[in-house]
């Protein structure tokens, strides 16, 4: 039986929310807890990315980063690796014969 592991966040910087919890900021990548690299293959120690095991990586391709966000860049390779294949936001209602 395969064990599914939810990806957490590794980021280049951090900030503290009003509740006093550290949150990721800067460049954000998906990270599998228990490994020393991101899903896209970057070594955490060499790139100086910080781990946030309490924050799930649940970004989509359609997410937009605004100037008010603390997150500046979401890795597109990590988004592609963590999203399900064949997941579509629309379905054809009248397919051709």
Residue frames as a rotation matrix with the C-alpha (Angstrom) as fourth column:
UNK 1
0.585 0.811 0.000 0.00
0.811 -0.585 0.000 0.00
0.000 0.000 -1.000 0.00
UNK 2
-0.282 -0.693 0.664 1.46
0.676 -0.634 -0.375 3.34
0.681 0.343 0.647 -1.06
UNK 3
0.032 0.206 -0.978 1.74
0.891 -0.450 -0.066 6.02
-0.453 -0.869 -0.198 1.55
UNK 4
0.300 0.107 0.948 0.73
0.672 -0.729 -0.130 9.46
0.677 0.676 -0.290 0.39
UNK 5
-0.266 -0.479 -0.837 2.67
0.890 -0.455 -0.022 12.31
-0.370 -0.751 0.547 1.89
UNK 6
0.811 0.560 0.166 1.33
0.584 -0.772 -0.251 15.83
-0.013 0.301 -0.954 1.74
UNK 7
-0.105 -0.879 0.465 3.83
0.794 -0.356 -0.493 18.37
0.599 0.317 0.735 0.54
UNK 8
0.475 0.121 -0.872 4.81
0.715 -0.630 0.302 21.14
-0.513 -0.767 -0.386 2.92
UNK 9
0.945 -0.074 0.318 6.34
0.137 -0.794 -0.593 24.52
0.296 0.604 -0.740 2.10
UNK 10
0.058 -0.945 -0.323 9.99
0.891 -0.096 0.443 25.54
-0.450 -0.314 0.836 1.86
UNK 11
0.869 0.338 0.363 10.55
0.462 -0.817 -0.345 29.27
0.180 0.467 -0.866 1.37
UNK 12
-0.010 -0.937 0.350 13.36
0.658 -0.270 -0.702 31.78
0.753 0.223 0.619 1.01
UNK 13
-0.799 -0.229 0.556 12.08
-0.223 -0.746 -0.628 34.09
0.558 -0.626 0.545 3.76
UNK 14
-0.351 0.685 -0.638 9.60
0.862 0.502 0.065 34.20
0.365 -0.528 -0.767 6.61
UNK 15
-0.605 0.261 0.752 7.21
-0.351 -0.935 0.042 36.61
0.715 -0.239 0.657 8.28
UNK 16
-0.910 0.298 -0.288 5.10
0.397 0.433 -0.809 36.52
-0.117 -0.851 -0.512 11.43
UNK 17
-0.312 0.882 0.354 1.31
0.401 -0.216 0.890 36.75
0.862 0.420 -0.286 11.14
UNK 18
-0.114 0.307 0.945 -0.81
-0.620 -0.765 0.174 38.65
0.776 -0.566 0.278 13.70
UNK 19
0.886 0.462 -0.036 -1.31
-0.284 0.603 0.746 35.44
0.366 -0.651 0.665 15.72
UNK 20
0.380 -0.834 0.401 2.48
-0.837 -0.125 0.532 35.10
-0.393 -0.538 -0.746 16.13
UNK 21
0.573 -0.138 0.808 2.92
0.245 0.969 -0.009 32.10
-0.782 0.203 0.589 13.79
UNK 22
-0.436 -0.795 -0.421 5.82
-0.331 -0.294 0.897 32.02
-0.837 0.531 -0.135 11.30
UNK 23
0.703 0.659 0.268 4.60
0.101 0.281 -0.954 32.00
-0.704 0.698 0.131 7.70
UNK 24
-0.110 -0.777 0.620 6.55
0.837 0.264 0.479 31.49
-0.535 0.572 0.622 4.45
UNK 25
0.710 0.265 -0.653 7.47
-0.082 -0.889 -0.450 34.39
-0.699 0.373 -0.610 2.21
UNK 26
-0.201 -0.826 -0.526 9.59
-0.690 -0.262 0.675 35.20
-0.696 0.498 -0.517 -0.79
UNK 27
-0.300 0.005 -0.954 10.11
-0.833 0.485 0.265 32.28
0.464 0.875 -0.141 -3.17
UNK 28
0.089 0.484 0.871 7.96
-0.821 0.531 -0.211 29.25
-0.564 -0.696 0.445 -2.28
UNK 29
-0.480 -0.271 -0.834 8.64
-0.698 0.694 0.176 25.58
0.531 0.667 -0.522 -3.16
UNK 30
0.745 0.667 -0.023 7.00
-0.559 0.643 0.523 22.25
0.364 -0.377 0.852 -2.31
UNK 31
-0.435 -0.890 0.135 8.95
-0.786 0.302 -0.540 20.07
0.440 -0.340 -0.831 0.11
UNK 32
0.462 0.508 -0.727 8.37
-0.092 0.843 0.530 16.48
0.882 -0.178 0.436 1.25
UNK 33
0.518 -0.272 0.811 8.97
-0.854 -0.213 0.474 16.22
0.044 -0.938 -0.343 5.03
UNK 34
0.701 -0.358 0.617 11.83
-0.016 0.857 0.515 13.84
-0.713 -0.371 0.595 5.73
UNK 35
0.499 -0.559 0.663 13.84
0.863 0.247 -0.441 14.81
0.083 0.792 0.605 2.67
UNK 36
-0.009 -0.605 -0.796 16.53
0.487 -0.699 0.525 17.42
-0.874 -0.383 0.301 2.15
UNK 37
-0.960 -0.268 0.082 15.32
0.201 -0.452 0.869 18.70
-0.196 0.851 0.488 -1.21
UNK 38
-0.322 0.873 -0.367 12.31
-0.663 -0.485 -0.570 20.31
-0.675 0.060 0.735 -2.78
UNK 39
0.412 0.572 0.709 9.99
0.151 0.724 -0.673 18.47
-0.899 0.384 0.212 -5.15
UNK 40
0.980 -0.045 -0.195 11.61
-0.199 -0.309 -0.930 20.25
-0.019 0.950 -0.312 -8.10
UNK 41
0.679 -0.720 -0.145 15.06
0.616 0.666 -0.421 19.04
0.400 0.196 0.896 -6.99
UNK 42
0.258 -0.606 0.752 16.65
-0.329 -0.787 -0.521 22.01
0.908 -0.113 -0.403 -5.20
UNK 43
-0.212 -0.414 -0.885 18.80
0.739 0.525 -0.422 21.14
0.639 -0.744 0.195 -2.17
UNK 44
0.790 0.613 -0.008 17.44
0.454 -0.575 0.680 22.96
0.413 -0.541 -0.733 0.88
UNK 45
0.507 -0.650 -0.566 20.85
0.611 -0.192 0.768 23.49
-0.608 -0.735 0.300 2.45
UNK 46
-0.493 -0.770 0.404 22.52
0.827 -0.272 0.491 24.91
-0.268 0.576 0.772 -0.67
UNK 47
-0.312 0.456 0.833 19.66
0.545 -0.633 0.550 27.24
0.778 0.626 -0.051 -1.58
UNK 48
-0.986 -0.145 -0.084 19.13
0.141 -0.449 -0.882 28.30
0.090 -0.881 0.464 2.07
UNK 49
-0.241 0.967 0.076 15.41
-0.300 -0.149 0.942 27.56
0.923 0.204 0.327 1.95
UNK 50
-0.789 0.069 0.610 13.60
-0.608 0.046 -0.792 27.42
-0.083 -0.997 0.005 5.30
UNK 51
-0.764 0.515 -0.388 11.22
0.330 0.829 0.451 24.57
0.554 0.217 -0.804 6.08
UNK 52
-0.583 0.693 0.423 7.61
-0.812 -0.496 -0.307 25.17
-0.003 -0.523 0.852 7.16
UNK 53
-0.957 0.163 -0.241 6.21
0.124 0.978 0.166 21.72
0.262 0.129 -0.956 8.02
UNK 54
-0.555 0.788 -0.268 3.04
0.433 -0.001 -0.902 23.27
-0.711 -0.616 -0.340 9.49
UNK 55
-0.030 0.508 -0.861 2.08
-0.628 -0.680 -0.379 24.92
-0.778 0.529 0.339 6.16
UNK 56
0.154 0.171 0.973 0.67
0.504 0.833 -0.226 22.74
-0.850 0.526 0.042 3.36
UNK 57
-0.821 -0.388 -0.418 1.70
-0.207 -0.480 0.852 23.42
-0.532 0.786 0.314 -0.24
UNK 58
-0.167 0.853 0.495 -1.71
0.725 0.446 -0.525 23.83
-0.668 0.271 -0.693 -1.86
UNK 59
-0.288 -0.022 -0.957 -1.06
-0.417 -0.897 0.146 26.29
-0.862 0.441 0.249 -4.67
UNK 60
0.422 0.487 0.765 -2.64
0.571 0.512 -0.641 25.99
-0.704 0.708 -0.062 -8.12
UNK 61
-0.470 -0.587 0.659 -1.57
0.877 -0.227 0.423 27.21
-0.099 0.777 0.622 -11.55
UNK 62
0.135 0.647 0.750 -4.33
0.663 -0.622 0.417 29.81
0.736 0.441 -0.513 -11.44
UNK 63
0.516 0.012 -0.856 -3.07
0.788 -0.397 0.470 31.44
-0.334 -0.918 -0.215 -8.22
UNK 64
0.422 -0.320 0.848 -2.04
0.418 -0.762 -0.495 35.07
0.804 0.564 -0.188 -8.68
UNK 65
-0.104 -0.550 -0.828 0.57
0.987 -0.160 -0.018 36.78
-0.122 -0.819 0.560 -6.52
UNK 66
0.731 0.406 0.549 -0.29
0.458 -0.888 0.047 40.40
0.507 0.217 -0.834 -5.74
UNK 67
-0.129 -0.835 0.535 2.06
-0.003 -0.539 -0.842 43.11
0.992 -0.110 0.067 -4.42
UNK 68
0.260 0.286 0.922 0.40
-0.867 -0.352 0.353 42.89
0.425 -0.891 0.157 -0.99
UNK 69
0.954 0.109 -0.280 1.35
-0.021 0.954 0.298 39.19
0.300 -0.279 0.912 -0.59
UNK 70
0.455 -0.832 0.318 4.42
-0.659 -0.075 0.748 38.15
-0.599 -0.550 -0.582 1.35
UNK 71
0.125 -0.357 0.926 4.90
0.469 0.844 0.261 35.31
-0.874 0.401 0.273 -1.15
UNK 72
-0.007 -0.238 -0.971 6.64
-0.584 -0.787 0.197 36.75
-0.811 0.569 -0.134 -4.20
UNK 73
-0.233 -0.149 -0.961 7.09
-0.928 0.329 0.174 33.68
0.290 0.933 -0.215 -6.44
UNK 74
0.426 0.387 0.818 5.52
-0.537 0.835 -0.115 30.20
-0.728 -0.390 0.564 -6.54
UNK 75
-0.635 -0.772 -0.005 7.69
-0.497 0.403 0.768 27.58
-0.591 0.491 -0.640 -8.25
UNK 76
0.191 0.768 -0.612 5.82
-0.978 0.099 -0.181 26.37
-0.079 0.633 0.770 -11.36
UNK 77
-0.375 -0.389 -0.842 7.70
-0.489 0.854 -0.177 23.05
0.788 0.345 -0.510 -11.37
UNK 78
-0.996 0.038 0.083 6.57
-0.058 0.431 -0.900 22.32
-0.070 -0.901 -0.427 -7.81
UNK 79
-0.244 0.965 -0.096 2.98
-0.749 -0.251 -0.614 23.23
-0.616 -0.078 0.784 -8.70
UNK 80
0.131 0.253 -0.958 3.09
-0.900 0.436 -0.008 20.84
0.416 0.863 0.285 -11.67
UNK 81
-0.666 -0.488 -0.564 4.57
-0.244 0.857 -0.454 18.04
0.705 -0.164 -0.690 -9.55
UNK 82
-0.956 0.283 0.076 2.02
-0.012 0.219 -0.976 18.36
-0.293 -0.934 -0.205 -6.75
UNK 83
-0.195 0.937 -0.289 -1.13
-0.888 -0.293 -0.353 18.81
-0.416 0.188 0.890 -8.85
UNK 84
-0.055 0.279 0.959 -3.11
0.055 0.960 -0.276 15.81
-0.997 0.037 -0.068 -9.98
UNK 85
-0.949 -0.306 -0.071 -2.88
-0.080 0.015 0.997 14.74
-0.304 0.952 -0.038 -13.57
UNK 86
-0.672 0.712 0.204 -5.96
0.557 0.304 0.773 15.20
0.488 0.633 -0.600 -15.66
UNK 87
-0.218 0.590 -0.778 -7.45
0.798 -0.351 -0.490 17.68
-0.562 -0.727 -0.394 -13.24
UNK 88
-0.652 0.067 0.755 -9.46
0.572 -0.611 0.547 20.15
0.498 0.788 0.360 -15.28
UNK 89
-0.865 0.355 -0.354 -11.35
0.034 -0.664 -0.747 23.19
-0.500 -0.659 0.562 -14.20
UNK 90
-0.143 0.839 -0.525 -13.97
-0.912 -0.317 -0.259 22.59
-0.384 0.442 0.810 -16.92
UNK 91
-0.550 0.047 0.834 -15.73
0.207 0.975 0.081 19.68
-0.809 0.217 -0.546 -18.59
UNK 92
-0.925 0.244 -0.292 -17.18
-0.354 -0.269 0.896 19.40
0.140 0.932 0.335 -22.06
UNK 93
-0.411 0.852 0.326 -20.98
-0.449 0.122 -0.885 19.28
-0.794 -0.510 0.332 -21.88
UNK 94
0.759 0.652 0.013 -21.69
-0.288 0.354 -0.890 18.29
-0.585 0.671 0.456 -25.46
UNK 95
-0.275 -0.951 0.142 -18.77
-0.254 0.215 0.943 16.28
-0.927 0.223 -0.301 -26.87
UNK 96
-0.046 0.195 -0.980 -18.57
-0.996 -0.086 0.029 15.65
-0.079 0.977 0.198 -30.59
UNK 97
0.825 0.397 0.402 -19.51
-0.381 0.916 -0.124 12.16
-0.418 -0.051 0.907 -31.83
